[in-house]
Amino acid sequence: MKAVILAGGNGTRLRPLTRWTNKHLLPVGTHPMICYGVAALRQAGIREIVIVTGRSAIAGFADVLGSGREWGVSLCYRIQEKAGGIAQALELSRSLFAPGEKFAVLLGDNLFEESLLPYREQFEKQEEGAMVLLKQVPDPRRYGVPVLERESGRILRIEEKPDHPLSEYCVAGLYFYDSSVFDVIDGISTSRRGEMEITDVNNAYARAHSLNYAMVSGWWSDAGTFASLEEAAERMGKKLP
């Protein structure tokens, strides 16, 4: 299985730090943030990784990671010329996947303390559709929140940053698809904020009753705020997977 790490964006919640560098190159303890995602995917047996980032950041990623050889992986890069949403960034990797090929998509600021291998193995057994990870959190309003059907437990839909969440879970930033996801992306429209939203992609799978999920039991953070970045440094800063 291959993986895509999405590492673009403007990092507005971490300004002024992100005025000078990409968010995913900020230090988390002893390593830049991006290194934890690469190491976690490698530990899960994923050796081919695509990193999607902006033009101004590509040199920084190349300096830190190079070809990936020192990290035990093979890296290639795609440039997102203008921030247009997670789904638009993912679409840039379309040509790298064969028809029906399964792969993982990791948001580069999402850090997991536990191994990602069980999630990869679970998705590999899934015949079709997509899979997301859910995590119970104190304040789901900051995230995409799954609405679960009471009887079956399946995801009916995902609501983005709702004022009144209908569950106590959020969608963590690790997704699993096969290459048919690019056809799904072709069928969605830009949101009111002018972006191609990954939530719209996942909701298309939910409407088709083909969006499965796994529960995250260990520590997880999106490391996109000063508080979560500090917490990530405390939890992850002295070790790599």
Secondary structure, 3 states (H helix, E strand, C coil): CEEEEECCCCCHHHCCHHHCCCHHHCEECCEEHHHHHHHHHHHCCCCEEEEEECHHHHHHHHHHHCCCHHHCCEEEEEECCCCCCHHHHHHCCHHHCCCCCEEEEEECCCEECCCCHHHHHHHHCCCCCEEEEEEECCCHHHCEEEEECCCCCCEEEEEECCCCCCCCEEEEEEEEEECCHHHHHHCCCCCCCCCCCHHHHHHHHHHCCCEEEEECCCCEECCCCHHHHHHHHHHHCCCCC
